[in-house]
Amino acid sequence: MRFAALLLSLLALSIAPVRSAEIATPDDTARFLAGLPPLPDSPLAALTKDPNWQQHANHFNAIFGQEDRDHLAKVRAFAKARLSPTHDTLLYMFSGPDALHALALFPNASTYVLAGLEPPGNIPPLNGLSHATVARTLRGLESALGNLFKLSYFITKNMENQLRPGPVYGTLPVIYVFLARSGQTIHETKFVNLDNEGNEKAPEETGAKATAKGVKITFSAGEGPTQTLYYFSTNLTNDGVKNSGFLAFCNKLGVADSFVKSASYLLHGGNFSTVRNFLLDHSATILQDDTGIPVSFFDRKKWQPQPFGHYVHPIAVFSHNYQPKLAELFRKGNPIPIDFGLGYRWRVNESNLLLAQKIVESKPN
């Protein structure tokens, strides 16, 4: 009997909430999930003594350290040398939660707009969850980020399985990790909806049907200027955006830079022509791999293309998306080598990027 009672007591401790009286700040939550210590007076500070979190922190320190040395430092150097000047807004369609490359390539944007099908999800107070749930959340993050570090892109189906179970789920926890590991301080996080005119609405606001659901995060690098990142879960097909306020919202942000990678060649087909035309009309600069807008859609009177890296045949599942015109551009367009891999052809000597800059028409005297 005494043994049974002891066993029940231990089981109760393992499933009991850690502490729920206080709510951690978004920044402390992001740091905790990223394997970085929150502030000493944070309600999450006690959880960092758990061996599960310490193992998680060591794991993320190792993989993010290697990722920064082998990949991100080179991406940032490329951006500094080749992507200047940039604009206030970055549009990153089909991004999933990949804030990591958005920040590395376009660190000075004041507004980032990321979009994908994955839900923004939620992060309930971590100190109100059981130790087992917190540990499962940390393992799920490690699994979800594994493909990005190995291949430089998310496998959507795998990520759904890794971050769907909850109660911590969706893209938000991954975005939090990337912001924290990029040295950002998160000031505020709000869930937002868009109406069909592209206006931001609070989820609890009545009278307007939400056409896109998302999250708005304000952050800064140290004492630097405040920046804003939006992630919207929305359907980017022609039928999806026709009745959505997403592109109307993007239009309100003015001329933007755009980035596309690992986008399943969706912009090659007619079912995504509305988004494709929007990017061509509203972008001053488009940086993309070969899964982005086919080079045949760039009017050479309006766009100046510069290839980087090597263009090789798409991977087998997308072999029908080979672009002879892009191959010709890489043969004749003096491609500039890059020392990092990106996209489906993630090996260094197989990766390609195209930087297309809109030609500014000179005004007559």
Residue frames as qw, qx, qy, qz and C-alpha x, y, z in Angstrom:
[[0.000, 0.885, 0.466, 0.000, 0.00, 0.00, 0.00],
 [0.294, -0.801, 0.097, 0.513, 2.77, 2.42, 0.93],
 [0.401, -0.143, 0.602, 0.676, 4.52, 1.66, -2.36],
 [0.215, 0.606, 0.678, 0.356, 1.29, 2.25, -4.29],
 [0.117, -0.930, -0.277, 0.210, 0.72, 5.55, -2.51],
 [0.371, -0.598, 0.327, 0.631, 4.28, 6.66, -3.28],
 [0.373, 0.158, 0.698, 0.590, 3.84, 5.69, -6.92],
 [0.101, 0.801, 0.567, 0.165, 0.62, 7.69, -7.17],
 [0.249, -0.872, -0.049, 0.418, 2.32, 10.71, -5.59],
 [0.386, -0.355, 0.507, 0.684, 5.17, 10.60, -8.08],
 [0.283, 0.433, 0.720, 0.463, 2.74, 10.23, -10.97],
 [0.024, -0.904, -0.416, 0.091, 0.77, 13.24, -9.77],
 [0.304, -0.733, 0.187, 0.579, 3.92, 15.34, -9.63],
 [0.402, -0.073, 0.645, 0.646, 4.86, 14.34, -13.19],
 [0.142, 0.548, 0.670, 0.481, 1.55, 15.54, -14.63],
 [0.177, -0.809, -0.407, 0.385, 0.92, 18.52, -12.37],
 [0.323, 0.891, 0.061, 0.313, 1.24, 22.04, -13.75],
 [0.608, 0.152, -0.308, 0.715, 4.62, 23.60, -13.02],
 [0.129, -0.448, -0.386, 0.796, 3.24, 26.97, -11.92],
 [0.185, 0.581, 0.633, 0.477, 0.41, 29.04, -13.28],
 [0.194, -0.782, -0.383, 0.452, 0.20, 32.16, -11.11],
 [0.056, -0.724, 0.217, 0.652, 2.35, 34.31, -13.39],
 [0.762, 0.592, 0.255, 0.057, 2.46, 34.72, -17.17],
 [0.590, -0.286, 0.316, 0.686, 5.83, 34.99, -18.86],
 [0.238, 0.720, -0.147, -0.635, 6.52, 37.72, -21.39],
 [0.848, 0.521, 0.023, -0.096, 6.61, 36.80, -25.08],
 [0.331, 0.759, -0.546, 0.128, 10.37, 37.41, -25.06],
 [0.386, -0.440, 0.766, -0.267, 10.99, 35.07, -22.12],
 [0.857, 0.194, 0.409, -0.248, 8.76, 32.45, -23.76],
 [0.704, 0.678, -0.210, -0.032, 10.70, 32.74, -27.01],
 [0.081, 0.696, -0.685, 0.200, 14.03, 32.47, -25.24],
 [0.630, -0.247, 0.677, -0.291, 12.91, 29.45, -23.25],
 [0.882, 0.366, 0.252, -0.155, 11.72, 27.62, -26.36],
 [0.572, 0.755, -0.308, 0.086, 14.96, 28.58, -28.14],
 [0.885, -0.127, -0.255, 0.367, 17.09, 27.08, -25.38],
 [0.283, 0.456, -0.238, 0.809, 18.20, 30.47, -24.09],
 [0.284, -0.364, -0.698, 0.547, 17.76, 31.49, -20.45],
 [0.106, -0.823, -0.397, -0.391, 14.87, 33.84, -19.72],
 [0.047, -0.686, 0.307, -0.658, 15.29, 36.73, -17.27],
 [0.237, 0.105, -0.850, 0.458, 16.12, 35.58, -13.73],
 [0.304, 0.125, 0.544, -0.772, 12.80, 36.85, -12.37],
 [0.533, 0.078, -0.513, -0.668, 10.77, 35.19, -15.15],
 [0.799, -0.155, 0.368, -0.450, 8.19, 32.59, -14.10],
 [0.919, 0.336, -0.197, -0.056, 9.96, 30.30, -16.57],
 [0.108, 0.731, -0.634, 0.229, 13.33, 30.55, -14.82],
 [0.634, -0.329, 0.637, -0.290, 12.56, 27.59, -12.54],
 [0.920, 0.313, 0.177, -0.158, 11.88, 25.39, -15.58],
 [0.494, 0.736, -0.459, 0.060, 15.43, 25.87, -16.81],
 [0.321, -0.525, 0.752, -0.236, 16.60, 23.63, -13.98],
 [0.905, 0.136, 0.312, -0.254, 14.77, 20.70, -15.57],
 [0.492, -0.319, 0.690, 0.424, 17.25, 18.30, -17.24],
 [0.550, 0.546, 0.603, 0.190, 14.93, 18.15, -20.29],
 [0.206, 0.975, 0.068, -0.050, 15.32, 21.90, -20.88],
 [0.334, -0.752, 0.483, 0.301, 19.08, 21.79, -20.24],
 [0.601, 0.025, 0.716, 0.355, 19.45, 19.01, -22.80],
 [0.424, 0.782, 0.442, 0.117, 17.32, 21.04, -25.22],
 [0.040, -0.969, 0.145, 0.197, 19.46, 24.14, -24.64],
 [0.466, -0.490, 0.631, 0.381, 22.67, 22.21, -25.29],
 [0.584, 0.338, 0.683, 0.282, 21.20, 20.72, -28.45],
 [0.310, 0.904, 0.283, 0.076, 20.07, 24.09, -29.82],
 [0.239, -0.864, 0.317, 0.311, 23.35, 25.76, -28.85],
 [0.541, -0.233, 0.694, 0.415, 25.18, 23.16, -30.90],
 [0.495, 0.470, 0.654, 0.326, 22.97, 23.15, -34.00],
 [0.160, 0.967, 0.197, -0.022, 22.42, 26.91, -34.14],
 [0.352, -0.754, 0.391, 0.392, 26.12, 27.49, -33.60],
 [0.514, -0.038, 0.716, 0.470, 26.96, 25.21, -36.50],
 [0.375, 0.722, 0.558, 0.165, 24.18, 26.68, -38.64],
 [0.017, -0.974, 0.006, 0.228, 25.49, 30.18, -38.05],
 [0.386, -0.582, 0.558, 0.449, 29.10, 29.25, -38.88],
 [0.433, 0.024, 0.800, 0.413, 28.37, 27.08, -41.92],
 [0.211, 0.569, 0.707, 0.363, 25.35, 28.81, -43.42],
 [0.052, -0.910, -0.405, 0.066, 23.81, 31.94, -41.92],
 [0.349, -0.685, 0.177, 0.615, 27.05, 33.92, -41.69],
 [0.322, -0.014, 0.643, 0.695, 27.53, 33.34, -45.42],
 [0.096, 0.700, 0.663, 0.245, 23.91, 34.27, -46.16],
 [0.195, -0.899, -0.207, 0.334, 24.31, 37.52, -44.22],
 [0.366, -0.456, 0.397, 0.708, 27.56, 38.30, -46.06],
 [0.262, 0.328, 0.717, 0.556, 25.79, 37.73, -49.39],
 [0.023, -0.847, -0.530, -0.018, 22.95, 40.02, -48.35],
 [0.296, -0.794, 0.012, 0.531, 25.33, 42.78, -47.27],
 [0.323, -0.306, 0.544, 0.711, 27.25, 42.61, -50.54],
 [0.086, 0.176, 0.774, 0.602, 24.41, 42.02, -53.01],
 [0.135, -0.672, -0.711, -0.158, 21.09, 43.19, -51.55],
 [0.228, -0.614, -0.245, 0.715, 21.54, 46.89, -51.08],
 [0.270, -0.156, 0.472, -0.825, 19.60, 49.09, -50.91],
 [0.126, -0.334, -0.933, -0.047, 16.52, 47.30, -49.62],
 [0.300, -0.472, -0.272, -0.784, 12.98, 48.49, -48.95],
 [0.361, -0.343, 0.488, -0.717, 10.86, 48.79, -45.82],
 [0.838, -0.003, 0.288, -0.464, 8.69, 45.74, -46.56],
 [0.054, 0.308, -0.922, -0.230, 9.65, 42.16, -47.30],
 [0.839, 0.085, 0.038, -0.537, 7.05, 39.80, -48.78],
 [0.020, -0.344, 0.938, 0.034, 7.87, 36.12, -48.33],
 [0.809, 0.060, -0.092, -0.577, 5.16, 33.97, -49.90],
 [0.934, 0.053, -0.348, -0.059, 5.03, 30.22, -49.22],
 [0.112, 0.675, -0.583, 0.438, 7.43, 30.84, -46.33],
 [0.742, -0.365, -0.545, 0.134, 5.98, 28.74, -43.57],
 [0.494, -0.855, -0.102, 0.124, 7.60, 29.92, -40.33],
 [0.783, 0.119, 0.021, 0.611, 11.01, 30.61, -41.94],
 [0.112, -0.994, -0.020, 0.008, 11.76, 33.92, -40.25],
 [0.711, -0.456, 0.288, 0.451, 15.40, 32.81, -40.05],
 [0.546, 0.195, 0.447, 0.681, 16.22, 33.43, -43.72],
 [0.075, 0.884, 0.357, 0.292, 13.97, 36.49, -43.90],
 [0.395, -0.905, 0.060, 0.148, 16.03, 38.17, -41.18],
 [0.685, -0.311, 0.388, 0.533, 19.38, 36.97, -42.50],
 [0.470, 0.366, 0.501, 0.627, 18.74, 38.23, -46.02],
 [0.017, -0.682, -0.264, -0.682, 16.73, 41.38, -45.26],
 [0.462, -0.312, -0.604, 0.570, 17.73, 42.45, -41.74],
 [0.087, -0.139, -0.147, 0.975, 16.69, 46.09, -42.14],
 [0.239, -0.452, -0.633, -0.581, 13.08, 45.68, -43.25],
 [0.258, -0.186, 0.416, -0.852, 10.61, 47.42, -40.99],
 [0.766, 0.075, 0.297, -0.565, 7.79, 45.00, -41.89],
 [0.021, 0.206, -0.948, -0.241, 8.00, 41.32, -42.78],
 [0.765, 0.113, 0.122, -0.623, 4.98, 39.52, -44.23],
 [0.034, -0.218, 0.969, 0.112, 5.21, 35.72, -44.22],
 [0.735, 0.120, 0.054, -0.665, 2.45, 33.50, -45.57],
 [0.169, 0.181, -0.959, -0.139, 1.67, 29.80, -45.76],
 [0.636, -0.301, -0.539, -0.462, -1.04, 27.24, -45.13],
 [0.508, -0.158, -0.729, 0.431, 0.18, 26.24, -41.67],
 [0.349, -0.844, -0.357, -0.193, -1.88, 27.73, -38.82],
 [0.079, 0.730, -0.384, 0.559, -0.23, 30.35, -36.62],
 [0.664, -0.178, -0.687, 0.235, -1.12, 28.17, -33.65],
 [0.439, -0.814, 0.002, -0.381, -0.70, 29.17, -30.04],
 [0.489, 0.212, -0.664, 0.525, 1.62, 29.09, -27.04],
 [0.585, -0.725, -0.279, -0.231, -0.28, 28.79, -23.76],
 [0.260, -0.819, 0.438, -0.263, 1.61, 29.78, -20.57],
 [0.664, 0.299, -0.679, 0.093, 4.38, 27.20, -20.38],
 [0.025, 0.253, -0.748, 0.613, 4.53, 27.38, -16.57],
 [0.667, -0.020, 0.297, -0.682, 0.93, 26.18, -16.53],
 [0.832, 0.256, -0.413, -0.267, 1.74, 22.96, -18.39],
 [0.914, -0.364, 0.174, 0.040, 2.99, 19.66, -17.02],
 [0.321, -0.643, 0.606, 0.342, 6.68, 18.82, -17.16],
 [0.591, 0.123, 0.758, 0.249, 5.89, 16.05, -19.62],
 [0.447, 0.808, 0.382, 0.019, 4.03, 18.43, -21.96],
 [0.015, -0.931, 0.275, 0.238, 6.85, 20.97, -21.86],
 [0.457, -0.403, 0.727, 0.316, 9.40, 18.25, -22.60],
 [0.588, 0.409, 0.674, 0.179, 7.29, 16.96, -25.52],
 [0.285, 0.941, 0.130, -0.127, 7.06, 20.51, -26.88],
 [0.185, -0.792, 0.495, 0.304, 10.83, 20.93, -26.82],
 [0.534, -0.090, 0.789, 0.290, 11.35, 17.59, -28.60],
 [0.520, 0.676, 0.522, 0.029, 8.79, 18.59, -31.23],
 [0.137, 0.955, -0.137, -0.226, 10.65, 21.82, -31.94],
 [0.355, -0.549, 0.684, 0.323, 13.91, 19.95, -32.32],
 [0.561, 0.230, 0.768, 0.207, 12.32, 17.57, -34.82],
 [0.399, 0.845, 0.346, -0.089, 10.62, 20.36, -36.78],
 [0.044, 0.925, -0.291, -0.242, 13.82, 22.34, -37.15],
 [0.676, -0.282, 0.614, 0.295, 15.89, 19.32, -38.11],
 [0.648, 0.498, 0.493, 0.299, 14.90, 19.42, -41.79],
 [0.184, 0.982, 0.026, 0.022, 15.50, 23.15, -42.11],
 [0.325, -0.790, 0.484, 0.188, 19.05, 22.85, -40.87],
 [0.656, -0.097, 0.694, 0.278, 19.74, 19.73, -42.90],
 [0.474, 0.441, 0.648, 0.402, 18.01, 20.76, -46.12],
 [0.090, -0.113, 0.029, 0.989, 17.37, 24.56, -45.73],
 [0.453, -0.185, -0.314, -0.814, 13.59, 24.08, -46.10],
 [0.509, -0.064, 0.652, -0.558, 10.67, 22.71, -44.12],
 [0.203, -0.132, -0.901, -0.359, 8.84, 19.57, -45.17],
 [0.439, -0.279, 0.019, -0.853, 5.27, 20.72, -44.53],
 [0.815, -0.224, -0.444, -0.298, 3.79, 17.28, -43.90],
 [0.649, -0.041, -0.592, 0.475, 6.48, 16.45, -41.36],
 [0.049, 0.198, -0.330, 0.922, 6.11, 19.79, -39.60],
 [0.610, -0.328, -0.206, -0.691, 2.35, 19.27, -39.29],
 [0.834, -0.223, -0.504, 0.012, 2.94, 15.99, -37.49],
 [0.554, 0.031, -0.475, 0.684, 5.59, 17.49, -35.23],
 [0.031, 0.017, -0.284, 0.958, 3.74, 20.66, -34.21],
 [0.455, -0.338, -0.479, -0.670, 0.07, 19.74, -34.52],
 [0.499, -0.322, -0.791, 0.144, -0.49, 17.77, -31.29],
 [0.273, -0.736, -0.025, -0.619, -0.56, 20.83, -29.02],
 [0.044, 0.881, 0.428, -0.195, -1.19, 22.51, -26.73],
 [0.117, -0.721, 0.319, 0.603, 1.86, 24.37, -28.11],
 [0.652, 0.316, 0.638, 0.261, 1.42, 24.15, -31.87],
 [0.416, 0.879, 0.232, 0.007, 1.62, 25.88, -35.24],
 [0.614, 0.556, -0.069, 0.556, 4.17, 28.26, -36.72],
 [0.233, -0.913, 0.084, -0.323, 4.34, 30.67, -33.78],
 [0.765, -0.579, 0.234, 0.154, 6.69, 28.61, -31.57],
 [0.792, 0.183, 0.242, 0.530, 9.09, 28.11, -34.51],
 [0.238, 0.811, 0.083, 0.529, 9.03, 31.83, -35.34],
 [0.510, -0.845, 0.112, -0.115, 9.72, 32.58, -31.68],
 [0.853, -0.280, 0.242, 0.367, 12.77, 30.31, -31.74],
 [0.631, 0.443, 0.221, 0.597, 14.11, 31.94, -34.89],
 [0.026, -0.907, -0.028, -0.420, 13.64, 35.47, -33.56],
 [0.650, -0.738, 0.181, 0.020, 15.32, 34.65, -30.26],
 [0.831, -0.142, 0.318, 0.434, 18.21, 32.83, -31.92],
 [0.487, 0.616, 0.205, 0.584, 18.63, 35.78, -34.32],
 [0.383, -0.074, -0.309, 0.868, 19.28, 38.07, -31.35],
 [0.205, -0.489, -0.304, -0.791, 15.90, 39.78, -31.39],
 [0.047, 0.146, 0.695, -0.703, 13.91, 40.99, -28.38],
 [0.158, -0.496, -0.736, -0.432, 10.16, 40.42, -28.70],
 [0.080, -0.083, 0.310, -0.944, 8.08, 43.29, -27.35],
 [0.576, 0.192, 0.374, -0.701, 4.52, 42.25, -28.18],
 [0.005, -0.043, -0.925, -0.377, 2.59, 39.46, -29.87],
 [0.513, 0.277, 0.330, -0.743, -1.01, 39.81, -31.04],
 [0.372, 0.275, 0.852, 0.244, -3.28, 37.55, -33.05],
 [0.256, 0.444, -0.074, -0.855, -4.86, 39.36, -35.99],
 [0.540, 0.437, 0.712, 0.100, -7.42, 38.66, -38.69],
 [0.032, -0.174, 0.366, 0.913, -7.86, 40.36, -42.05],
 [0.546, 0.534, 0.464, -0.448, -11.20, 41.37, -43.50],
 [0.704, 0.434, 0.482, 0.290, -11.80, 41.26, -47.25],
 [0.270, 0.948, 0.002, 0.171, -10.44, 44.80, -47.64],
 [0.693, 0.313, -0.361, 0.540, -7.13, 43.95, -46.01],
 [0.246, -0.719, 0.237, -0.605, -7.81, 45.68, -42.71],
 [0.311, 0.129, -0.845, 0.416, -6.43, 44.27, -39.47],
 [0.642, -0.489, -0.145, -0.572, -9.07, 43.09, -37.03],
 [0.256, -0.374, 0.789, -0.414, -8.73, 41.64, -33.57],
 [0.224, -0.072, -0.954, -0.183, -9.97, 38.01, -33.52],
 [0.014, -0.438, -0.788, 0.432, -12.65, 38.87, -30.97],
 [0.191, 0.302, -0.043, -0.933, -13.94, 41.80, -33.03],
 [0.457, 0.434, 0.766, -0.126, -17.44, 41.19, -34.36],
 [0.405, 0.776, 0.173, -0.451, -19.03, 42.17, -37.64],
 [0.394, 0.716, -0.492, -0.300, -16.27, 41.24, -40.09],
 [0.995, 0.038, 0.090, -0.007, -15.52, 37.78, -41.47],
 [0.380, -0.675, 0.548, 0.317, -11.85, 36.81, -41.24],
 [0.814, 0.551, -0.129, -0.131, -10.35, 35.98, -44.64],
 [0.666, 0.379, -0.515, 0.384, -6.83, 35.37, -43.30],
 [0.692, -0.719, -0.043, -0.055, -5.76, 34.56, -39.76],
 [0.654, 0.461, -0.341, 0.494, -2.38, 35.45, -38.45],
 [0.632, -0.632, -0.209, 0.397, -0.08, 36.74, -35.78],
 [0.264, 0.867, -0.089, 0.413, 1.69, 40.11, -35.46],
 [0.780, -0.408, -0.156, 0.448, 5.00, 40.26, -33.60],
 [0.149, 0.944, -0.162, 0.245, 6.87, 43.46, -32.79],
 [0.873, -0.298, 0.014, 0.386, 10.55, 43.07, -31.98],
 [0.199, 0.940, -0.272, 0.055, 13.91, 44.78, -32.17],
 [0.830, 0.161, -0.310, 0.434, 17.60, 43.93, -32.21],
 [0.476, -0.180, -0.358, 0.783, 18.84, 45.34, -28.93],
 [0.007, -0.615, -0.268, 0.742, 18.31, 49.08, -28.89],
 [0.126, 0.025, 0.616, 0.777, 17.63, 49.14, -32.64],
 [0.431, 0.013, -0.117, -0.895, 14.42, 50.29, -34.29],
 [0.600, 0.122, 0.677, -0.407, 11.20, 48.36, -33.74],
 [0.249, 0.181, -0.757, -0.576, 10.32, 45.93, -36.53],
 [0.708, 0.089, 0.366, -0.598, 7.12, 44.00, -37.21],
 [0.077, 0.148, -0.934, -0.316, 6.65, 40.46, -38.48],
 [0.737, 0.112, 0.162, -0.646, 3.28, 39.20, -39.68],
 [0.039, -0.091, 0.968, 0.230, 2.57, 35.57, -40.38],
 [0.649, 0.163, 0.094, -0.737, -0.73, 34.77, -42.10],
 [0.366, 0.076, 0.924, 0.078, -2.30, 31.39, -42.68],
 [0.501, 0.573, 0.099, -0.641, -4.03, 31.87, -46.00],
 [0.743, 0.301, 0.567, 0.190, -4.77, 30.17, -49.30],
 [0.095, -0.607, 0.319, 0.722, -2.65, 31.73, -52.05],
 [0.373, 0.295, 0.778, 0.411, -4.40, 30.09, -55.00],
 [0.047, -0.230, -0.342, -0.910, -6.30, 32.33, -57.40],
 [0.473, -0.567, -0.567, -0.366, -9.63, 31.33, -55.84],
 [0.588, -0.470, -0.474, 0.457, -8.19, 31.76, -52.36],
 [0.297, -0.232, -0.085, 0.922, -6.85, 35.29, -52.80],
 [0.069, -0.428, -0.514, -0.740, -9.85, 36.44, -54.84],
 [0.499, -0.695, -0.390, -0.340, -12.04, 36.51, -51.75],
 [0.702, -0.411, -0.296, 0.501, -9.21, 37.24, -49.32],
 [0.029, -0.999, 0.000, -0.029, -7.97, 40.54, -48.02],
 [0.788, -0.366, 0.182, 0.460, -4.38, 39.29, -47.93],
 [0.547, 0.291, 0.287, 0.730, -3.15, 40.95, -51.13],
 [0.070, -0.874, -0.229, -0.423, -5.10, 44.10, -50.27],
 [0.631, -0.755, 0.031, 0.178, -3.22, 44.15, -46.96],
 [0.722, -0.124, 0.273, 0.624, 0.12, 43.70, -48.76],
 [0.342, 0.649, 0.332, 0.592, -0.80, 46.45, -51.22],
 [0.289, -0.939, -0.140, -0.120, -1.22, 48.92, -48.35],
 [0.707, -0.550, 0.157, 0.416, 2.46, 48.40, -47.47],
 [0.225, 0.879, -0.260, -0.329, 3.68, 49.92, -50.74],
 [0.668, 0.570, -0.479, -0.007, 6.63, 48.86, -52.87],
 [0.793, -0.493, 0.347, -0.092, 8.38, 45.84, -51.38],
 [0.159, 0.485, -0.848, -0.139, 11.21, 43.39, -51.77],
 [0.917, -0.043, 0.027, -0.395, 10.13, 39.79, -52.28],
 [0.073, -0.467, 0.881, -0.019, 11.77, 36.46, -51.50],
 [0.916, 0.072, -0.020, -0.393, 10.74, 33.00, -52.71],
 [0.161, 0.460, -0.873, -0.008, 12.42, 29.67, -52.08],
 [0.016, 0.024, 0.989, -0.146, 11.41, 26.02, -51.84],
 [0.455, 0.224, 0.216, -0.835, 7.93, 26.96, -53.09],
 [0.578, 0.208, 0.787, -0.058, 7.06, 23.67, -54.84],
 [0.157, 0.029, 0.603, 0.782, 7.12, 25.52, -58.19],
 [0.177, 0.639, 0.700, -0.267, 3.58, 26.74, -57.48],
 [0.126, 0.746, -0.012, -0.654, 4.23, 30.08, -59.18],
 [0.116, -0.193, 0.772, 0.595, 4.93, 28.20, -62.43],
 [0.089, 0.396, 0.896, 0.181, 1.26, 27.22, -62.79],
 [0.123, -0.451, -0.365, -0.805, -1.86, 29.12, -63.73],
 [0.523, -0.632, -0.569, -0.060, -3.55, 28.47, -60.40],
 [0.503, -0.614, -0.201, 0.574, -1.21, 30.96, -58.69],
 [0.426, 0.472, 0.279, 0.720, -1.10, 33.61, -61.42],
 [0.209, -0.910, -0.222, -0.282, -2.75, 36.27, -59.23],
 [0.636, -0.710, 0.114, 0.280, 0.03, 36.12, -56.61],
 [0.695, 0.054, 0.323, 0.640, 2.65, 35.88, -59.35],
 [0.243, 0.693, 0.299, 0.609, 1.35, 39.03, -61.06],
 [0.398, -0.907, -0.120, -0.072, 1.07, 40.81, -57.71],
 [0.712, -0.484, 0.181, 0.476, 4.73, 40.15, -56.93],
 [0.546, 0.273, 0.359, 0.706, 5.80, 41.35, -60.39],
 [0.028, 0.804, 0.314, 0.504, 3.71, 44.50, -60.06],
 [0.448, -0.872, -0.049, -0.193, 4.52, 45.41, -56.45],
 [0.821, -0.396, 0.100, 0.399, 8.15, 44.34, -56.00],
 [0.152, 0.921, -0.329, -0.141, 11.20, 46.49, -56.56],
 [0.123, 0.522, -0.844, -0.004, 13.42, 43.45, -56.05],
 [0.947, -0.098, 0.007, -0.306, 12.68, 39.75, -56.24],
 [0.004, 0.532, -0.844, 0.066, 15.18, 37.26, -54.84],
 [0.896, 0.013, 0.182, -0.404, 14.26, 33.65, -55.57],
 [0.375, -0.258, 0.853, 0.254, 15.46, 30.20, -56.37],
 [0.165, 0.058, -0.727, -0.664, 14.15, 28.39, -59.43],
 [0.043, -0.451, -0.885, 0.106, 10.92, 27.43, -57.60],
 [0.072, 0.542, 0.271, -0.792, 9.82, 31.06, -57.84],
 [0.535, 0.709, 0.136, -0.438, 8.49, 33.01, -60.82],
 [0.805, 0.234, 0.384, 0.388, 9.67, 31.48, -64.13],
 [0.327, -0.406, 0.216, 0.826, 12.24, 33.68, -65.80],
 [0.187, 0.359, 0.664, 0.629, 10.03, 33.89, -68.90],
 [0.133, -0.832, -0.538, -0.026, 7.63, 36.14, -66.96],
 [0.350, -0.681, -0.012, 0.643, 10.26, 38.82, -66.38],
 [0.492, 0.842, 0.170, 0.140, 10.08, 41.47, -69.07],
 [0.721, -0.083, 0.001, 0.688, 13.72, 42.30, -69.83],
 [0.150, 0.613, 0.139, 0.763, 12.69, 45.91, -70.53],
 [0.481, -0.740, -0.054, -0.467, 11.46, 46.16, -66.94],
 [0.830, -0.534, 0.163, 0.001, 13.73, 43.81, -65.02],
 [0.322, 0.706, -0.622, 0.105, 17.50, 43.37, -64.67],
 [0.956, -0.271, -0.046, -0.102, 18.26, 39.76, -63.72],
 [0.120, 0.689, -0.694, 0.174, 21.47, 38.61, -62.03],
 [0.930, -0.123, -0.325, -0.119, 22.01, 34.87, -61.55],
 [0.232, -0.673, 0.642, -0.283, 23.96, 33.40, -58.64],
 [0.647, -0.230, 0.710, -0.158, 25.31, 29.91, -58.14],
 [0.015, 0.159, -0.886, -0.435, 24.50, 27.00, -60.44],
 [0.722, 0.158, 0.123, -0.662, 21.25, 26.06, -62.11],
 [0.003, 0.154, -0.974, -0.168, 20.89, 22.30, -62.45],
 [0.433, -0.274, -0.703, -0.493, 17.89, 20.15, -63.19],
 [0.565, -0.440, 0.220, -0.663, 15.12, 20.29, -60.54],
 [0.306, -0.211, 0.895, -0.246, 14.89, 17.35, -58.16],
 [0.011, 0.092, 0.937, 0.338, 13.08, 14.32, -59.56],
 [0.116, 0.571, 0.764, -0.278, 9.60, 15.05, -58.17],
 [0.203, 0.835, 0.154, -0.488, 9.64, 18.44, -59.95],
 [0.511, -0.138, 0.579, 0.620, 11.57, 17.42, -63.07],
 [0.327, 0.648, 0.598, 0.340, 8.84, 18.81, -65.36],
 [0.094, -0.967, -0.168, 0.165, 9.62, 22.33, -64.06],
 [0.621, -0.183, 0.280, 0.709, 12.99, 22.56, -65.80],
 [0.230, 0.910, 0.145, -0.314, 13.41, 26.01, -67.40],
 [0.749, 0.301, 0.237, 0.540, 15.47, 26.12, -70.62],
 [0.171, 0.865, 0.053, 0.468, 15.39, 29.94, -70.55],
 [0.532, -0.819, 0.205, -0.065, 16.77, 29.98, -67.03],
 [0.867, -0.143, 0.291, 0.379, 19.50, 27.54, -68.05],
 [0.550, 0.605, 0.179, 0.547, 20.38, 29.88, -70.90],
 [0.165, -0.935, 0.062, -0.307, 20.51, 32.84, -68.53],
 [0.721, -0.617, 0.290, 0.125, 22.92, 30.97, -66.29],
 [0.816, 0.158, 0.287, 0.477, 25.08, 30.06, -69.29],
 [0.416, 0.572, 0.204, 0.677, 25.23, 33.59, -70.69],
 [0.247, -0.888, -0.179, -0.344, 24.48, 35.83, -67.73],
 [0.336, 0.492, -0.544, 0.592, 27.81, 35.58, -65.88],
 [0.720, -0.595, -0.314, -0.172, 26.48, 33.90, -62.74],
 [0.025, -0.693, 0.532, -0.486, 28.24, 34.93, -59.54],
 [0.563, -0.041, -0.807, 0.174, 29.31, 32.04, -57.27],
 [0.547, -0.626, 0.139, -0.538, 27.69, 31.66, -53.85],
 [0.278, 0.346, -0.841, 0.309, 29.27, 29.75, -50.98],
 [0.389, 0.001, 0.711, -0.586, 26.08, 28.48, -49.33],
 [0.077, -0.217, -0.904, -0.359, 23.27, 26.12, -50.24],
 [0.363, 0.192, 0.319, -0.854, 19.58, 26.97, -50.37],
 [0.693, 0.243, -0.152, -0.662, 16.32, 25.36, -51.44],
 [0.971, 0.049, 0.136, -0.190, 15.65, 21.89, -52.78],
 [0.803, 0.393, -0.225, 0.388, 19.11, 21.76, -54.35],
 [0.471, -0.881, 0.034, -0.043, 20.66, 22.57, -51.00],
 [0.815, -0.185, 0.139, 0.531, 24.21, 21.43, -51.73],
 [0.183, -0.721, 0.101, 0.661, 26.54, 24.39, -52.23],
 [0.125, -0.300, 0.627, 0.708, 27.52, 23.68, -55.82],
 [0.072, 0.379, 0.859, 0.338, 23.95, 22.92, -56.88],
 [0.008, -0.711, -0.537, 0.454, 22.08, 25.90, -55.44],
 [0.262, 0.387, 0.374, 0.801, 20.81, 28.79, -57.49],
 [0.012, -0.696, -0.432, 0.574, 19.42, 32.26, -56.83],
 [0.300, 0.520, 0.412, 0.685, 18.10, 34.88, -59.19],
 [0.136, -0.562, -0.307, 0.756, 18.12, 38.52, -58.16],
 [0.237, 0.578, 0.548, 0.556, 15.71, 40.47, -60.37],
 [0.159, -0.476, -0.267, 0.823, 15.70, 44.24, -59.90],
 [0.346, 0.793, 0.501, 0.023, 13.08, 46.42, -61.45],
 [0.439, 0.178, 0.185, 0.861, 14.50, 49.02, -63.81],
 [0.018, -0.724, -0.373, 0.581, 13.59, 52.52, -62.72],
 [0.455, 0.662, 0.407, 0.434, 12.41, 54.53, -65.70],
 [0.333, -0.204, -0.068, 0.918, 14.19, 57.85, -66.02],
 [0.191, 0.808, 0.475, -0.293, 11.90, 60.85, -66.10],
 [0.502, 0.569, 0.258, 0.598, 12.15, 63.18, -69.10],
 [0.309, -0.192, -0.189, 0.912, 13.71, 66.59, -68.45]]
